[in-house]
Amino acid sequence: MIKSSLLFSFGLLLILGFSSPSGSCKLEYDGLYYAPLDTDYVAYLKFYSDGTVLHTTSIENIEEVTKFFTKEYKKNILSGTYNFGKCNINFNTVGKTGVMKFSGSLEGDTMYLKATNANTHTSSELKFAYYEPALATPKEKGKTKGKEKSKN
């Protein structure tokens, strides 16, 4: 009896331990993640499969940001490397304007991050949505024109 209970528990742990978590947590590389900071500024993140992450803030709309928000302009924006696993992500970005520390999680196409300015030691909780330019269609008005990736 005890032996079969242990076997059942072990089997259940194997199944639950290796199954994917509820919801998807695939990091996207084709587009960028964005989070409104106030009525004018938006924070942007772009991830690359080689572990590079880019970070900037801008008053430009998302279509304009996608034009310069690449590794080629890395010296003009904050950049770093990220760690991603089990839907959790953390990274630091460094640039001319300082150092930012990020940690949080990914749920579907939404990234929830705590962002800390290493210079001022201030932090905020940010909710980033995913934007993929190939799916972009203009919205009526707003700084972040485009279409969020559908959650199929």
KEDO-861860 format. One record per residue: y, z, x of N, C-alpha, C, CB in turn; residue number from 1; chain. Coordinates in pm, 1 decimal. Glycine has a CB too. Layout:
// KEDO-861860
n_yy|n_zz|n_xx|ca_yy|ca_zz|ca_xx|c_yy|c_zz|c_xx|cb_yy|cb_zz|cb_xx|num|cadena
Y|Z|X|Y|Z|X|Y|Z|X|Y|Z|X|NUM|A
...
// end
This chain:
// KEDO-861860
n_yy|n_zz|n_xx|ca_yy|ca_zz|ca_xx|c_yy|c_zz|c_xx|cb_yy|cb_zz|cb_xx|num|cadena
-119.1|0.0|82.0|0.0|0.0|0.0|126.6|0.0|87.1|-0.8|121.0|-93.7|1|A
130.6|91.6|181.7|246.3|99.8|270.0|256.8|-27.9|353.7|236.6|224.4|361.5|2|A
140.2|-76.6|399.5|137.7|-196.5|480.8|194.3|-316.3|403.1|-5.3|-225.5|527.7|3|A
155.7|-330.9|276.7|205.3|-444.0|197.1|354.2|-428.1|165.6|124.9|-457.0|66.1|4|A
401.5|-307.0|146.6|544.0|-282.8|123.6|625.3|-320.3|247.0|568.6|-135.5|86.5|5|A
575.9|-282.1|363.2|644.4|-316.1|487.1|646.8|-467.4|508.4|576.9|-246.8|605.9|6|A
533.3|-531.7|479.9|525.8|-676.8|493.6|622.9|-744.9|399.1|383.7|-726.1|467.5|7|A
629.6|-696.5|274.5|722.1|-752.8|175.9|866.4|-733.3|222.1|700.6|-687.5|37.1|8|A
899.0|-613.7|270.1|1035.1|-584.0|317.8|1071.7|-671.2|436.3|1047.9|-436.1|356.4|9|A
977.3|-688.1|529.3|1002.3|-771.8|645.4|1024.3|-917.2|602.8|885.5|-761.8|744.8|10|A
941.7|-964.5|510.5|956.6|-1101.6|460.2|1090.2|-1120.9|391.1|843.2|-1135.9|363.8|11|A
1131.7|-1024.0|312.4|1260.2|-1030.4|242.9|1375.3|-1032.5|343.1|1275.4|-911.3|146.6|12|A
1366.0|-949.9|446.1|1469.1|-950.1|550.1|1476.2|-1084.4|621.4|1442.5|-839.0|651.4|13|A
1362.2|-1143.9|647.2|1361.0|-1275.5|711.6|1429.4|-1379.7|623.8|1216.9|-1319.0|742.5|14|A
1396.4|-1378.1|497.0|1454.2|-1475.4|404.0|1604.7|-1453.5|392.8|1387.5|-1464.8|264.5|15|A
1647.4|-1330.7|370.4|1789.6|-1301.5|353.9|1865.8|-1317.2|484.5|1808.4|-1161.0|299.9|16|A
1804.7|-1282.0|593.7|1871.8|-1290.3|722.7|1897.5|-1432.4|767.9|1791.5|-1219.8|825.9|17|A
1812.7|-1525.9|730.5|1828.8|-1662.9|776.4|1883.9|-1756.4|671.3|1699.1|-1714.9|824.1|18|A
1908.0|-1706.8|552.2|1968.1|-1793.7|451.1|2118.3|-1799.1|473.4|1935.6|-1743.7|307.4|19|A
2179.0|-1906.3|427.8|2323.7|-1918.5|446.4|2394.6|-1822.7|352.3|2371.2|-2064.3|422.0|20|A
2511.2|-1772.4|391.4|2584.7|-1681.2|305.4|2631.5|-1753.1|179.7|2704.1|-1620.9|380.1|21|A
2661.6|-1675.5|77.7|2709.5|-1739.3|-44.9|2840.0|-1810.4|-15.1|2728.1|-1635.6|-159.4|22|A
2849.2|-1934.0|-58.3|2967.2|-2014.4|-27.4|2951.5|-2079.6|108.5|3094.6|-1928.5|-31.2|23|A
3030.9|-2177.9|131.3|3024.9|-2252.3|255.7|3126.1|-2195.6|354.7|3050.7|-2402.0|230.9|24|A
3091.1|-2201.7|481.2|3186.5|-2159.3|582.6|3181.4|-2256.0|700.2|3157.3|-2014.5|629.1|25|A
3194.4|-2382.2|671.6|3195.4|-2486.2|774.1|3339.1|-2508.7|819.3|3132.2|-2618.5|720.9|26|A
3362.8|-2493.4|947.2|3495.0|-2517.1|1003.2|3519.7|-2667.5|1006.8|3508.1|-2454.4|1145.5|27|A
3633.9|-2710.3|956.0|3666.2|-2853.3|949.2|3750.9|-2895.3|1068.6|3739.9|-2886.0|818.0|28|A
3725.5|-3017.4|1118.4|3796.4|-3068.6|1235.4|3882.6|-3191.4|1205.4|3697.4|-3102.6|1343.2|29|A
3862.5|-3257.5|1093.4|3932.2|-3383.3|1065.5|4075.7|-3365.4|1018.7|3856.8|-3460.2|962.5|30|A
4104.8|-3253.6|958.0|4238.6|-3229.7|905.7|4299.1|-3107.0|968.5|4235.7|-3215.2|754.7|31|A
4378.7|-3035.6|889.2|4436.0|-2911.8|938.5|4446.5|-2810.2|826.4|4572.9|-2936.8|1000.7|32|A
4461.4|-2687.4|866.8|4476.3|-2576.2|774.1|4624.2|-2539.2|769.6|4387.7|-2453.6|816.5|33|A
4672.0|-2503.7|649.7|4813.8|-2470.0|636.0|4831.9|-2348.3|546.5|4892.4|-2589.2|579.7|34|A
4938.1|-2271.3|576.4|4971.2|-2151.5|498.0|5122.5|-2141.1|486.9|4911.1|-2022.1|563.2|35|A
5176.6|-2143.8|364.4|5321.2|-2123.6|347.2|5360.1|-1984.7|397.1|5362.6|-2141.3|198.1|36|A
5468.6|-1979.2|474.3|5517.3|-1850.7|525.2|5633.2|-1798.3|441.1|5560.7|-1864.2|671.4|37|A
5719.6|-1889.4|397.9|5832.2|-1857.2|309.7|5871.0|-1986.2|239.0|5954.7|-1795.6|389.8|38|A
5991.5|-1993.6|186.1|6030.4|-2113.8|111.0|6051.2|-2235.3|201.1|6157.6|-2087.0|32.7|39|A
6070.9|-2215.0|330.6|6094.4|-2326.5|422.1|5980.2|-2352.9|520.3|6219.3|-2301.3|498.8|40|A
5926.1|-2247.8|579.3|5829.9|-2263.9|688.1|5685.1|-2258.5|641.6|5852.5|-2158.1|791.8|41|A
5603.1|-2338.9|711.8|5458.9|-2343.0|688.6|5390.3|-2327.0|823.8|5415.1|-2476.8|617.4|42|A
5284.8|-2247.0|828.5|5204.0|-2232.8|949.9|5090.8|-2334.3|943.8|5148.1|-2086.8|965.0|43|A
5059.8|-2395.0|1057.3|4953.8|-2495.3|1065.0|4855.2|-2459.5|1175.8|5013.3|-2635.6|1089.1|44|A
4728.0|-2487.0|1150.3|4621.8|-2469.9|1248.8|4538.7|-2597.1|1252.6|4533.1|-2346.0|1215.7|45|A
4499.3|-2639.5|1370.6|4408.0|-2752.5|1386.3|4298.7|-2711.8|1484.1|4483.2|-2880.6|1436.0|46|A
4174.2|-2735.8|1442.9|4058.4|-2699.8|1523.5|3988.8|-2825.0|1574.8|3960.7|-2613.4|1442.4|47|A
3934.6|-2814.4|1695.7|3856.9|-2922.0|1756.5|3716.5|-2869.9|1786.2|3925.8|-2975.0|1886.5|48|A
3619.9|-2959.8|1784.3|3480.8|-2919.9|1805.8|3455.5|-2866.5|1946.8|3389.4|-3037.2|1779.0|49|A
3544.8|-2893.7|2042.7|3527.3|-2843.7|2179.1|3575.2|-2699.2|2196.4|3601.3|-2933.3|2276.0|50|A
3620.7|-2636.1|2087.3|3665.5|-2497.4|2093.3|3815.7|-2479.8|2101.2|3604.1|-2431.3|2209.3|51|A
3890.1|-2589.7|2105.8|4036.6|-2582.8|2112.0|4094.3|-2557.7|1973.2|4095.1|-2713.1|2171.5|52|A
4197.7|-2475.9|1967.3|4272.8|-2454.8|1843.9|4421.2|-2471.6|1875.5|4243.5|-2313.3|1782.3|53|A
4493.6|-2535.8|1783.9|4637.7|-2552.3|1795.0|4705.1|-2477.2|1682.5|4677.1|-2701.1|1792.5|54|A
4825.0|-2423.6|1709.7|4899.1|-2348.6|1608.7|5047.3|-2382.1|1620.1|4875.8|-2195.7|1624.4|55|A
5110.6|-2403.3|1505.8|5255.0|-2422.8|1503.2|5307.5|-2381.7|1366.7|5292.4|-2570.1|1535.1|56|A
5438.6|-2366.8|1358.9|5506.6|-2351.5|1230.5|5610.8|-2461.5|1223.7|5571.8|-2208.2|1214.0|57|A
5640.7|-2505.5|1101.7|5734.4|-2615.8|1087.9|5797.4|-2615.9|948.8|5664.1|-2749.2|1114.8|58|A
5916.5|-2676.4|940.9|5980.3|-2700.4|811.6|5949.5|-2841.9|763.5|6133.0|-2678.5|821.1|59|A
5886.8|-2922.4|850.7|5849.8|-3059.6|814.8|5734.3|-3058.7|714.4|5810.7|-3140.6|941.3|60|A
5726.0|-3166.4|633.7|5613.4|-3174.4|541.0|5485.8|-3204.8|618.2|5638.5|-3282.1|432.6|61|A
5375.3|-3186.5|553.8|5245.6|-3193.0|620.0|5214.9|-3331.0|679.3|5137.4|-3155.0|522.3|62|A
5262.8|-3436.7|615.3|5239.3|-3571.6|669.2|5309.3|-3589.9|804.2|5288.4|-3678.7|569.4|63|A
5430.4|-3535.2|818.3|5503.6|-3543.6|944.5|5435.8|-3459.8|1052.8|5648.9|-3497.6|925.3|64|A
5388.0|-3343.5|1014.5|5324.1|-3254.5|1111.5|5197.8|-3319.1|1167.7|5290.6|-3118.6|1046.7|65|A
5120.5|-3388.7|1084.0|4996.8|-3451.1|1132.7|5024.7|-3555.9|1240.6|4920.8|-3515.5|1016.3|66|A
5145.2|-3610.2|1246.2|5179.9|-3711.7|1346.2|5191.0|-3653.5|1487.7|5311.2|-3778.7|1308.2|67|A
5238.9|-3529.9|1499.6|5257.1|-3471.9|1633.0|5161.9|-3357.2|1662.8|5398.0|-3423.8|1648.4|68|A
5087.6|-3313.6|1566.2|5004.4|-3194.2|1581.3|4868.3|-3231.9|1639.4|4987.0|-3122.3|1445.4|69|A
4869.4|-3269.8|1768.7|4749.3|-3312.4|1838.9|4747.6|-3252.2|1977.9|4741.1|-3465.9|1846.2|70|A
4634.0|-3265.9|2046.0|4620.7|-3213.1|2181.8|4722.3|-3274.3|2278.1|4480.1|-3238.0|2233.2|71|A
4763.2|-3397.5|2252.8|4859.4|-3463.1|2341.0|4993.1|-3389.1|2346.5|4881.9|-3605.9|2295.5|72|A
5024.8|-3315.7|2240.5|5150.4|-3239.7|2235.3|5127.5|-3090.5|2258.5|5219.4|-3260.9|2100.5|73|A
5014.1|-3057.0|2316.2|4973.6|-2918.0|2334.8|5077.4|-2833.6|2407.9|4844.2|-2913.2|2409.8|74|A
5151.9|-2893.5|2499.6|5250.0|-2815.9|2576.0|5369.6|-2774.3|2490.5|5298.2|-2896.4|2696.1|75|A
5388.6|-2837.2|2374.6|5502.4|-2805.4|2286.9|5467.3|-2710.9|2172.3|5559.0|-2932.4|2229.9|76|A
5339.6|-2676.2|2160.3|5294.3|-2587.6|2052.9|5204.0|-2480.3|2112.7|5219.2|-2667.5|1941.3|77|A
5161.3|-2386.8|2033.3|5071.2|-2283.3|2081.2|4928.0|-2335.0|2076.4|5085.8|-2154.0|1997.4|78|A
4849.3|-2299.4|2177.6|4709.9|-2344.0|2181.4|4621.8|-2235.6|2240.4|4696.2|-2474.0|2262.6|79|A
4492.9|-2249.2|2215.3|4396.4|-2153.4|2267.7|4256.3|-2200.0|2239.2|4419.0|-2015.1|2208.4|80|A
4161.0|-2107.6|2246.8|4022.3|-2136.6|2212.2|3977.2|-2036.6|2107.2|3930.0|-2131.4|2337.7|81|A
3885.4|-2080.1|2022.9|3840.9|-1995.6|1913.3|3693.1|-1961.9|1925.7|3867.8|-2063.6|1780.2|82|A
3654.7|-1851.8|1859.7|3515.3|-1811.6|1842.3|3487.0|-1814.1|1693.4|3486.5|-1669.2|1904.3|83|A
3380.8|-1883.4|1654.4|3346.8|-1895.5|1513.3|3197.5|-1874.0|1495.8|3389.3|-2033.4|1457.4|84|A
3161.8|-1785.5|1404.4|3021.5|-1759.6|1374.4|3008.5|-1672.7|1251.7|2952.1|-1694.0|1492.8|85|A
2906.2|-1700.7|1171.8|2878.6|-1623.5|1049.3|3003.0|-1611.0|962.6|2825.6|-1483.7|1084.6|86|A
3077.6|-1719.2|950.0|3197.5|-1727.4|865.6|3316.0|-1647.3|919.1|3164.6|-1679.6|727.1|87|A
3304.7|-1589.1|1036.5|3414.9|-1514.5|1097.1|3475.5|-1595.4|1210.1|3366.9|-1377.2|1148.8|88|A
3605.8|-1582.9|1226.0|3675.4|-1656.8|1329.8|3779.9|-1567.3|1394.6|3740.6|-1784.1|1272.5|89|A
3797.0|-1584.9|1525.7|3905.6|-1516.0|1594.6|3950.5|-1601.4|1712.6|3861.3|-1374.1|1641.9|90|A
4079.1|-1591.8|1741.7|4136.7|-1668.6|1850.6|4276.1|-1617.3|1882.1|4140.7|-1817.8|1816.0|91|A
4320.7|-1649.6|2002.5|4457.1|-1624.1|2047.1|4518.8|-1758.4|2080.6|4461.3|-1526.3|2170.3|92|A
4646.1|-1773.8|2049.4|4717.6|-1894.2|2089.5|4836.6|-1853.8|2175.1|4763.4|-1976.5|1965.6|93|A
4864.2|-1935.7|2275.6|4969.0|-1906.9|2372.8|5057.8|-2029.6|2385.8|4908.9|-1866.6|2510.8|94|A
5187.3|-2006.8|2400.7|5281.7|-2116.2|2420.4|5415.2|-2063.8|2466.9|5298.6|-2196.4|2292.7|95|A
5514.4|-2151.3|2467.6|5649.2|-2115.0|2512.5|5710.4|-2002.7|2428.7|5739.8|-2236.9|2507.9|96|A
5672.2|-1996.2|2300.9|5731.5|-1897.0|2211.4|5656.3|-1764.6|2208.0|5738.9|-1952.7|2073.1|97|A
5544.7|-1754.3|2280.3|5474.6|-1627.8|2284.0|5325.0|-1638.9|2263.9|5530.1|-1538.5|2182.0|98|A
5267.7|-1526.9|2220.3|5123.1|-1516.0|2199.5|5097.7|-1468.5|2057.5|5058.0|-1419.0|2302.8|99|A
5006.8|-1536.1|1989.7|4963.7|-1494.9|1856.2|4814.7|-1465.7|1860.4|4996.0|-1604.3|1749.5|100|A
4773.4|-1359.2|1789.3|4632.0|-1322.4|1778.9|4590.4|-1337.3|1633.1|4606.4|-1175.9|1830.8|101|A
4476.6|-1403.2|1612.2|4426.4|-1427.8|1477.1|4282.7|-1377.2|1464.5|4434.0|-1578.5|1442.5|102|A
4251.6|-1319.7|1348.8|4113.2|-1283.5|1318.3|4096.7|-1285.8|1167.5|4075.6|-1143.0|1377.1|103|A
3978.4|-1328.6|1125.1|3953.6|-1333.7|981.7|3825.9|-1406.1|947.5|4068.0|-1399.1|912.0|104|A
3825.6|-1467.8|829.6|3704.5|-1531.8|780.7|3736.0|-1661.7|708.7|3628.7|-1438.1|688.5|105|A
3630.9|-1739.8|692.0|3639.3|-1867.9|624.2|3549.7|-1862.4|502.2|3599.3|-1984.9|718.2|106|A
3605.1|-1899.3|386.9|3529.8|-1905.3|262.0|3557.0|-2040.4|199.0|3568.6|-1788.2|165.0|107|A
3459.5|-2130.9|204.7|3481.2|-2266.4|156.0|3586.1|-2332.9|242.1|3523.7|-2266.8|7.5|108|A
3689.6|-2386.4|179.8|3799.2|-2450.9|253.2|3918.9|-2359.6|269.9|3842.1|-2577.3|182.5|109|A
3900.7|-2231.4|247.5|4010.0|-2135.1|259.2|3982.3|-2040.5|374.9|4028.6|-2056.0|127.5|110|A
4083.3|-2021.9|459.3|4072.5|-1932.7|573.0|4166.9|-1814.3|551.6|4104.8|-2007.2|705.6|111|A
4111.3|-1694.4|560.3|4188.9|-1571.4|545.4|4204.1|-1509.4|684.2|4119.9|-1471.1|444.7|112|A
4327.6|-1501.4|732.2|4350.6|-1453.4|868.1|4455.2|-1343.9|874.2|4392.2|-1567.3|956.7|113|A
4431.5|-1249.7|963.0|4535.1|-1154.7|1000.9|4597.7|-1213.8|1126.8|4477.3|-1006.7|1024.7|114|A
4727.6|-1238.8|1121.9|4801.2|-1296.5|1234.0|4890.5|-1188.9|1293.6|4885.0|-1420.2|1189.4|115|A
4876.4|-1166.7|1423.4|4954.7|-1064.3|1492.4|5034.7|-1127.2|1605.3|4863.2|-952.7|1547.0|116|A
5164.0|-1101.9|1604.3|5250.7|-1146.9|1713.0|5235.6|-1044.5|1825.9|5402.5|-1161.2|1665.9|117|A
5181.9|-1089.6|1938.4|5154.8|-997.9|2049.8|5282.0|-943.6|2113.4|5071.8|-1067.8|2155.1|118|A
5393.4|-1013.9|2098.2|5519.4|-969.0|2157.3|5585.2|-859.7|2073.4|5614.9|-1086.7|2173.1|119|A
5589.8|-878.0|1942.0|5657.9|-783.0|1853.7|5562.0|-683.1|1788.8|5732.9|-858.1|1745.9|120|A
5432.1|-707.4|1801.4|5327.7|-623.4|1742.4|5337.9|-616.2|1589.6|5335.2|-483.1|1800.8|121|A
5394.5|-719.5|1530.0|5398.7|-728.9|1384.4|5283.8|-818.7|1339.4|5537.0|-784.3|1334.6|122|A
5235.6|-793.8|1218.6|5125.1|-875.8|1169.0|5142.6|-906.2|1021.3|4991.1|-805.8|1192.7|123|A
5071.5|-1008.2|978.6|5072.3|-1045.3|837.3|4937.6|-1105.4|800.6|5187.1|-1144.9|806.2|124|A
4906.8|-1097.4|672.9|4784.1|-1155.3|619.4|4818.9|-1293.4|565.4|4720.5|-1064.1|507.7|125|A
4747.1|-1396.3|610.8|4776.1|-1532.9|569.8|4654.1|-1598.0|505.8|4823.2|-1615.1|689.3|126|A
4680.0|-1682.5|408.4|4574.9|-1757.7|340.1|4599.7|-1906.0|367.8|4572.8|-1727.4|184.6|127|A
4511.8|-1967.3|447.3|4524.7|-2107.0|485.0|4436.0|-2194.1|396.0|4488.4|-2126.5|633.4|128|A
4492.1|-2301.7|345.2|4415.7|-2402.4|271.5|4387.3|-2517.4|366.3|4492.6|-2451.7|143.8|129|A
4287.0|-2598.6|334.3|4251.9|-2712.1|418.6|4313.8|-2840.4|363.5|4098.9|-2726.3|429.1|130|A
4366.6|-2922.0|453.3|4426.9|-3050.6|419.9|4361.4|-3157.5|505.6|4581.6|-3048.5|441.2|131|A
4308.9|-3260.2|441.7|4247.2|-3370.7|513.4|4327.2|-3496.9|485.1|4098.1|-3388.4|472.6|132|A
4396.0|-3553.0|584.6|4483.0|-3668.9|562.1|4415.7|-3786.4|491.9|4536.7|-3715.6|692.4|133|A
4288.3|-3809.3|515.5|4218.7|-3921.5|452.0|4214.5|-3907.1|300.0|4076.7|-3932.9|506.6|134|A
4223.8|-3783.8|251.3|4222.5|-3758.5|107.5|4362.3|-3742.0|50.4|4140.7|-3635.4|77.4|135|A
4463.8|-3759.6|135.1|4600.6|-3727.7|95.9|4653.1|-3819.3|-14.2|4691.5|-3735.7|216.0|136|A
4715.0|-3755.7|-111.9|4788.9|-3825.7|-216.8|4914.1|-3744.4|-243.1|4702.8|-3844.2|-348.2|137|A
5028.0|-3808.7|-262.3|5152.4|-3732.4|-282.0|5149.3|-3646.6|-408.2|5271.1|-3827.4|-288.5|138|A
5200.5|-3525.7|-395.4|5222.0|-3439.7|-511.5|5362.8|-3465.0|-561.2|5199.9|-3288.0|-476.9|139|A
5399.0|-3405.3|-674.9|5532.5|-3428.4|-731.1|5642.1|-3385.7|-635.7|5547.9|-3354.6|-862.7|140|A
5638.8|-3260.5|-589.1|5739.6|-3208.3|-497.1|5675.4|-3103.3|-409.7|5861.3|-3149.8|-573.3|141|A
5738.0|-3075.6|-298.0|5690.5|-2966.2|-214.2|5677.7|-3006.0|-69.6|5558.9|-2916.2|-264.1|142|A
5677.5|-2905.7|15.6|5668.1|-2927.8|159.5|5529.2|-2973.1|201.5|5705.4|-2801.6|234.0|143|A
5425.9|-2930.6|130.5|5290.5|-2962.2|170.3|5229.0|-3063.8|76.3|5206.0|-2836.8|175.0|144|A
5280.3|-3184.5|82.8|5222.9|-3291.1|3.7|5085.5|-3323.0|57.2|5312.4|-3415.7|4.7|145|A
4995.7|-3359.7|-29.3|4861.3|-3393.6|12.4|4761.8|-3331.6|-80.5|4835.5|-3349.6|154.6|146|A
4639.2|-3350.4|-50.0|4533.1|-3303.5|-138.7|4442.0|-3210.7|-61.2|4452.9|-3421.9|-198.5|147|A
4415.2|-3096.2|-120.0|4319.7|-3008.0|-58.9|4183.1|-3069.8|-76.7|4326.3|-2865.9|-119.1|148|A
4095.8|-3046.0|19.6|3960.1|-3098.7|13.3|3890.6|-3039.0|-107.2|3881.5|-3068.4|143.3|149|A
3820.6|-3122.5|-181.1|3751.1|-3073.7|-300.7|3633.8|-2985.9|-260.3|3702.4|-3191.6|-388.3|150|A
3599.7|-2893.4|-344.8|3491.3|-2799.4|-317.1|3369.1|-2840.8|-397.3|3533.0|-2653.3|-351.1|151|A
3299.0|-2942.3|-349.1|3177.1|-2991.5|-417.3|3058.3|-2913.3|-378.8|3152.0|-3136.3|-387.2|152|A
// end
